Amino acid sequence: MITIGVLSDTHLLEPDKWFKKKAALCFADADMIFHAGDLTSLSVLDVFAGKTVHAVHGNMCGPKTRDSLPASKIVTAGNFRLALVHGGGYLYNIEDKLFDIFAPIDCIVYGHTHKAVCRRYGPTLMVNPGSFTSTGTYAIIKVDRHSMEGRIHHIENTP
């Protein structure tokens, strides 16, 4: 079983004490971390030292972060392919547009809207963790040999 912790839209210049504590608790069991953009500063990723981290830049990232991270990437987890993208620039029908770009793919992880989503779009699992620091949500994706399931979690429910 592979456990992927998913967050997006942290909008932090530096990770503060609250973020470090909550990220450690929320993603303690994660094998991989996906950050779907608008981290703003690369130092946010340092909180996940020791884990496999995949991240993309978002529309609110500065030049250094944009130059260091791709706009999108494809990650393989077990037998599944997952697209990681921020999705900035799309105001309407974001899932339709991302599906058109990445299909066929098993999962599309995106951010930008700050609205948590975890549902099937045809055969594709669509996951938007919402905003970790604004709406207080994140996602966990569990991958085993034959299945992949996602779930939205609320930070206030994390001990």
PyMOL commands that set and color helices and strands:
alter all, ss='L'
color gray80, all
select helices_A, chain A and resi 17-26+42-48+63-68+94-102+155-157
alter helices_A, ss='H'
color red, helices_A
select strands_A, chain A and resi 2-7+32-35+52-55+72-77+80-85+107-109+117-121+124-128+137-143+148-154
alter strands_A, ss='S'
color yellow, strands_A
deselect
rebuild
show_as cartoon
